Amino acid sequence: MSLFRLDASIFPSRSASRELADLVESEWLSAHPQSTVVRRDVSADPVPATAWTDAVSASMVPEAERTPGQREAVALATTFADELTAADALLFAVPLYNYGVSQHFKTWFDLTYTDPRTGPEGSALRGKPATLVTVLGGNYAPGTPKEGWDHSTGWLQRVLGDVWGLDLRVVQRPFTLVGVNPALDAFADTAAELKTDAEHSARRSGREIADAHRARVA
Ligand SMILES: Cc1cc2nc3c(=O)[nH]c(=O)nc-3n(C[C@H](O)[C@H](O)[C@H](O)COP(=O)(O)O)c2cc1C
C-alpha cells in the first residue's frame, strides 16, 4: 500500500503547505501504518523545461527515430505515471505563486499528461482518493479586494478533480503571509482562525482518504 505525495514549495524549511500535508500524511499513516510514502518534490527536483516539448514531439515520430532527449522525456513521463497509478491515494501540496499555479507543478503535470494512462484518453486515476493542499499568501475570498486573482486553486481542482477524475478533497489556507508581511498585521486574528480551520480540514481529509481507500478495496 502506498501514498504518493508531491510537494511544490520553493522554501521547504518554512513551508505552510508542507506542514498541512504532514497532517494529512500522518492521518493516512495512522489508519494504514503499513503504507509506504512515495515522495516527489517538484521544486527541489524540477522537471526540465524541455521535457514536455520533447515528449509531445516524440509522439509524432516513429520510436526508432526519436532523439535521446525525446526518449528521456518519454521515460520520465512513464515514471511519473507509474508513481501515480501505483499509489492507493494521492497528496499534492501546491502553493500559489504570482497569482497562478506553481511553474514546477505545471511542468510536472504537462509531462505526466503525455502518458497514455494519465493523458486526455487515460482513465487510470479515476476515483482514486486524493487531497490537494494549497496555501495562499493573501486572501482571495468573495468580497476581498483581490477576489478572482487566485488563478491556481481553480485550475488545480479542474485538472485533478475533473480531468483526472480523482476523488478530490481540497484543503486551503489563505493569509500565510500574515505575520511575515507587516502590511497584513491587521488580519492576525482572521489568519489565526484560517490556520486552525485548515489544520482541522487537513486532518479530516487525511482520515477521509484513508477511509475512501478502505471502501474501494473492500
Ligand atoms: C516568489 C513568490 C511569489 C508569491 N506570489 C504570491 C501571490 O501571487 N499571491 C499570494 O497570495 N501569495 C504569493 N506568495 C506567497 C505564498 O503563496 C505563501 O508564502 C505560501 O505560504 C508559500 O507556500 P509554502 O509556505 O508552502 O512555502 C508568493 C511567494 C513567493 C515566494
The ligand as an SDF file (V2000), in Angstrom:
LIG
                    3D

 31 33  0  0  0  0  0  0  0  0999 V2000
    8.0220   34.2270   -5.2830 C   0  0  0  0  0  0  0  0  0  0  0  0
    6.7290   34.2010   -4.5470 C   0  0  0  0  0  0  0  0  0  0  0  0
    5.5660   34.6210   -5.1560 C   0  0  0  0  0  0  0  0  0  0  0  0
    4.3670   34.6160   -4.4450 C   0  0  0  0  0  0  0  0  0  0  0  0
    3.2290   35.0450   -5.0660 N   0  0  0  0  0  0  0  0  0  0  0  0
    2.0870   35.1190   -4.3560 C   0  0  0  0  0  0  0  0  0  0  0  0
    0.8990   35.6030   -4.9530 C   0  0  0  0  0  0  0  0  0  0  0  0
    0.8290   35.9460   -6.1130 O   0  0  0  0  0  0  0  0  0  0  0  0
   -0.2090   35.6890   -4.1760 N   0  0  0  0  0  0  0  0  0  0  0  0
   -0.2160   35.2670   -2.8860 C   0  0  0  0  0  0  0  0  0  0  0  0
   -1.2660   35.3350   -2.2490 O   0  0  0  0  0  0  0  0  0  0  0  0
    0.8870   34.7860   -2.2950 N   0  0  0  0  0  0  0  0  0  0  0  0
    2.0230   34.6940   -3.0060 C   0  0  0  0  0  0  0  0  0  0  0  0
    3.1540   34.2280   -2.4390 N   0  0  0  0  0  0  0  0  0  0  0  0
    3.0890   33.7700   -1.0430 C   0  0  0  0  0  0  0  0  0  0  0  0
    2.9650   32.2770   -0.9620 C   0  0  0  0  0  0  0  0  0  0  0  0
    1.7750   31.7950   -1.5660 O   0  0  0  0  0  0  0  0  0  0  0  0
    2.9840   31.8690    0.5020 C   0  0  0  0  0  0  0  0  0  0  0  0
    4.1900   32.3370    1.0870 O   0  0  0  0  0  0  0  0  0  0  0  0
    2.8550   30.4030    0.7120 C   0  0  0  0  0  0  0  0  0  0  0  0
    2.7560   30.1530    2.0870 O   0  0  0  0  0  0  0  0  0  0  0  0
    4.0340   29.6380    0.1100 C   0  0  0  0  0  0  0  0  0  0  0  0
    3.8850   28.2580    0.3180 O   0  0  0  0  0  0  0  0  0  0  0  0
    4.7620   27.4940    1.4020 P   0  0  0  0  0  0  0  0  0  0  0  0
    4.5150   28.1830    2.7290 O   0  0  0  0  0  0  0  0  0  0  0  0
    4.2690   26.0980    1.3950 O   0  0  0  0  0  0  0  0  0  0  0  0
    6.2020   27.6030    1.0070 O   0  0  0  0  0  0  0  0  0  0  0  0
    4.3390   34.1760   -3.1110 C   0  0  0  0  0  0  0  0  0  0  0  0
    5.5220   33.7250   -2.5150 C   0  0  0  0  0  0  0  0  0  0  0  0
    6.7010   33.7340   -3.2040 C   0  0  0  0  0  0  0  0  0  0  0  0
    7.9550   33.2390   -2.5350 C   0  0  0  0  0  0  0  0  0  0  0  0
  1  2  1  0
  2  3  1  0
  2 30  2  0
  3  4  2  0
  4  5  1  0
  4 28  1  0
  5  6  2  0
  6  7  1  0
  6 13  1  0
  7  8  2  0
  7  9  1  0
  9 10  1  0
 10 11  2  0
 10 12  1  0
 12 13  2  0
 13 14  1  0
 14 15  1  0
 14 28  1  0
 15 16  1  0
 16 17  1  0
 16 18  1  0
 18 19  1  0
 18 20  1  0
 20 21  1  0
 20 22  1  0
 22 23  1  0
 23 24  1  0
 24 25  2  0
 24 26  1  0
 24 27  1  0
 28 29  2  0
 29 30  1  0
 30 31  1  0
M  END
$$$$
